[in-house]
């Protein structure tokens, strides 16, 4: 696995020379501001693998790997999830949420909940459980507010992605998980920065720094986790608002539209969404009316999603 494709900026990483990362201005890894050094080292670590998220629960890693293995039986999945009662309870609650139970048919058994949700959504519930556990770790407690804000935003993007996907041929459950994981690079950065000196932590809290790096870092994390090319590519390209495509609307289009719409959640009713030059709106065929309808639908189901998957 190569070095993650990083954002082009005044100090962006462009190629490797031996074991050293070379910057476009000619400087070497280890030079420059502490935050830049940290991010470059993080990228190099990702290239070597495996990906390590601090305080990430082992049960979630086992579930993630099992769900990606076609040889894993339904009974094995049930046994893995059932071994963690708090996660099992969260799955049942998710299966009963408005987003995944529009008919209002209650689920009380874990087996039925897993069947209703499917592997993608079981993985999403496991990820939300992992973020909750990370928040409770003493070493990460001081970034708990950042973790909560990131996860709440991810829930909004996921909810909208599920709705938008119904206008395309992309499976809604795949779009939901992509939305839920679109900020995994952000999570990876702040979790690892938690172990760095306080001055670096403050530097990395700058929204602009993380915003420019997290999609590429997130793509590398998901490639390492073998989630599938489409999902990893979408996360990596989530800020490519002017992308051009002659194909049918895809997962990247859905994610871009959903990220923009998520910014409009909670805005004054009737206020127009800033679609601007975001080509994915046109590619999917979204109008201002479609935006309003999608936001209303997403807001309707977000309450139950927060109860089930919030942290």
N, C-alpha and C positions, 0 to 999 in steps of 0.2 A: 504494500500500500504506500503510495507516494505522499509527499507533503501536501496538506490541505491547500486548495487554491484560495489564497488570501486576498483581501480587498486591496485595490491599488490606491495607495496614498503616498505621502512624502516618504514614508519608511516602509512601504509594502514589500513583502517577501516575494521574490521572483524566481529564484532557482537555488539549487544546492551545489556546493563545491566541496567534494569530498564529504566530510562529516559536518561541515559548517554551512549554515544558512547565509546566503549572500543577499544583501539588500540592493535595491535598484540604485541607491546613491553610493554604492561601493563599500559601505560599512559591513561589519560582520555581526553575527548573532552574539549577544553579550554587550553590545554597544548601544548607546541611546538611552532614552528615558526608562525608568524601572518598569512601567506598565508595558512598554513595547517589548522589552526583554522578556518579561513574563509571558506575554502572548505568543511570542516567537518560540519560546521553549515549550509552551503548551502545544503549539502546532507540531513541533518536532516530536514530542511525546506521542501525539495522536498518530503520527506517521508510523511509529514503531509498534504501537499497540501493545497489549490490549487496553481498551478504554477503562479507566477507573474513576468512578464518581465517589467522592468521600462519603462515608457513612451510608452508602447505598445498600439496602437490605439484601442479604443473600437469597432470601426466598423469592424476591422479585427477579433476580438474575436467573434463578433456576426456572421460574415460570416463563420468562421471556425466551430462554433457550429452548424449553420444551415446546412452546407454541410454534416455534419456527422449524421444529423437526417434524417432518411429515409422518415419521414412524411413531410419534407420541399418540397414544390412544386416548379416548375420552375419559376412560377410567383413571389413567395416569394424571391427566390434567385435573380431574376432580380431586384426586388424592393430594396433589401438590397445593392446590388452592385451599382445600379444606384443612391443611396443616396450619394455616394461619387464620384463626377465627375472625380477626378484625378485618382482614381482606375479604373473607367469605361474606361477612355481613355487608361490606361495601358493595360487593358484586350484586347481592340480592337487592339492595337499595337502588343501585343503578338500573337494574333490570325493571324495577317498578317505577322509574322516573318517567315523566311525561315524554321525554325525548325518545325513549325506547319502549314505551308501553302506551301508545296513543289510544288503544282500545280500553285501557283501564283494567285489564285482566291481571289480578295479583299473582305474584310468584313468591313462594315460601321456601322452595327447595333449591339448594345450590346447583344441583345438576340442571334443573330447568332454567335457572338464571344464566348459566354458562351457555346452554343451547340457544337461548334467546339472543344473547349478546354476540356470540361468535368470538373467534380468536382475537380479532383486532381490538374489540372493545374490552375483552378480558385483559388484554395487555395494557390498554389505557387505564383501566381501573387499578391495575397493579402499579402503574407509574404514579398515579395520584397517591396511592398508599406509600410509595417510596418517598415522595416529596414530603409527606406528613412526617415520616420517620426521620428524615434529614432535618426537618425543622426542630424536632425535639432533641437532637443531639447537642450536648453542651458546647462542643467545638464550633457548631454552626448556628447557635442560638442567636448570635448578634446580627445575623443576616436573615432572620426569620421573616421580617417584614418584606424584604426583597423577594424571598421565596414565595410568600403568600401573594404578593402583587403579580409576580410572574405567572403563577399558576392560575390566578383569577383571569388574567388576560388570555392565557392559553385556553381556558374553558370557554371564554367568549368566542375566540377564533374557531375552536372546535365545533361549537354549537352552530355558528354561521356556516362553517364549511359543510356540515351535514346537510343543511338546507340548500345551499348553493349547488351542491353535487347533484341534486335531483333535477337540475336543469341540464345535466350532461350525462355521459355514459359512464362516468366514474362512480364506483360503489360508495354510497354515503358513509359506510363504516370505515372505509379506507381514508376518506376525506376527513372524517372526525378524528381519527388517530393522528393523521398528519397535522391537523390544526393543534391538537393537544401537544404534539412534540415539536412544533415549529420553533419553540424557544429553548430547545435542549442545549444548544450552544451557549446561550445566555446562562443557563443553569450550570453548565460545565465550567464556565469562566468564573462565576462568582463563588461556586463551591470550592474550586481550587484556590482562588484568591484569598479565601478565608484563612488559609494557612500562611499567608505572606505577611511581611511587615505592615504595620498600620498605614504608613505613608502610601504603599502600593495599593492597599485596599481602597483608600480614599480616591486614588487616581483612577482605579478601575470602576468606581461607582459612576463615573461620568457616562451619561447616556450615549453620547456620541461615539465614545470609544467602543463600548459594547455593541452598539447598533451596527457599526461598520464591520465588526469581526464575527459576531455570533452566527450569522448564516453559514459561513464557511466552516467554522468550528463545528456547528451542528451537523452539517453534511458529513463531515469526517466521522463524527460520533456514530451517526446512523449507518454509515457504510461499514464501520467496524462492527456494529451490532447486526449487520446483514438484514436490515429491515426490508430491502427491496430497492431497486434502482430508482423507480419513480418517486418514492417518498423522499429518499435522500436528495435527489436532484431538486425536488420542489422546495425543500427546506433551504438548500444552497442558493436557489434562485428567487427566494421570496421577496427580495427588494428590487427585482428587475421589472420595474413598472412600465418600461417602454418596450418590453420584449415583443418580438414579432413571430408569429407562427401561422403556417398555412394548413396546419392540421386541425382536427376537432379540438374543442376546449379540453384541457387536461388538468391534472392534479395541481400543477403550478399555477394555472389561471385561477383555479378555485381558491388556493391558498392566498394568492395576492389580493383577490377581491375580498376575501374574508378578513384579512388583516386590516385593509382599509375600512371596511364596514365596522369592524370591532372598535375602531377609534371613534365611531359615531354612536356607539351604544350609550344610552343615557342622555343623549343630546336633546334639545328642545324638540318636541313632537312637530313633524312637518318641516323641520330644517333640512335643507338639501345636503346630500352627501357630496363631499369634495371628490368627484371622480377624476377631475383634472385630465392629465395625460396618461392615465392608467389604462393601457391598451387592453388588459384582460377583461375589463367591463364590456368593451365593444365586442371582444372575441366571444364572450359567453352570450352577449345580447342583452345585457342588463340595462334597464332604464332607471330613472329616479323612482318611479313607482315600484319597480321590482326591489329596489334597495329598501324602501320603506316597509314593504311587505315582509321581506326577509328579516329585517331588524325586529319587527313586531313578533314574528314567529320565534326568533332566537331568544328574545327577552322573555317570552312566555315560558319557554322550557328551561331557561337558565336557573331559575330558582330551585327547581328540583335537581338539576345537575350540580349546583353548588352544595346542596344537602348531601348528595351521593358522592361526589368527587372532589368537593372543595377541601381546602386544607387551612 
